[in-house]
Amino acid sequence: MNNYFLKLGFLVVLAILSNLIYFFTIDTSKEIENIAASDREFILKNAEIFGSNNEGNFSYSIFSKKAKTNDLKKLIYLEQLEIKYIAEPTIDWVIKSDNGQIISKSNVLVLSGNVLIENKSIDNPSIISTNYLEINPNTLTIATNRDVFITINNNTIQAQGLNAQLRDNKLNFSSSMTSNIFAQ
């Protein structure tokens, strides 16, 4: 009988020890998960991101040579990107940029570096260039408070600040502008 109580006592001690070890390791594994999650970075090369309109149809695509994020709920960083509108064939605008950021929970795409907005229409080809631009890709609204250069038929207009509605081809300048117009 003595041997029985010794074995039972030994099992009780082991059960208590295993419970204590379990409770102490739970907290440390959660800390390890939090540390690992904050250091994780996701990178995609040659990424193509599609945006949809209010009806759920694809309306534009963003192609980026490199897309990266460390938190999908906040920002996605893009490098060497190009935005094309695919739902409306009448929209001839193509937007290119060295860098960009997709800001989650807002409809704003921030572009920086060498930003070029090209109207590839046959009737009215034009190029808008700047070094910073905010765009709402769903409404085709762009805005900047930086220097803007617009080239239409070899004529250049320079302004500081621009708000534009690309769907309607409407440009609103925020400041005075200068232009170089060449006779053809």
Buried (B, 14 or more C-beta within 10 A) or exposed (E): EEEEEEEEEEEEEEEEEEEEEEEEEEEEEEEEEEEEEEEEEEEBEEBEBEBEBEEEEEBBBBBBEBBBBBEEEEBBBBBBBBBBBEBEEEBBBBBBBBBBBBEEEEEBBBBBBEBBBBBEEEEEEBBBBBBBBBBEBEEBBBBBBBBBEBBBEEBBBBBBBBBBEBBEBEBEBBEEBEEEEEEE
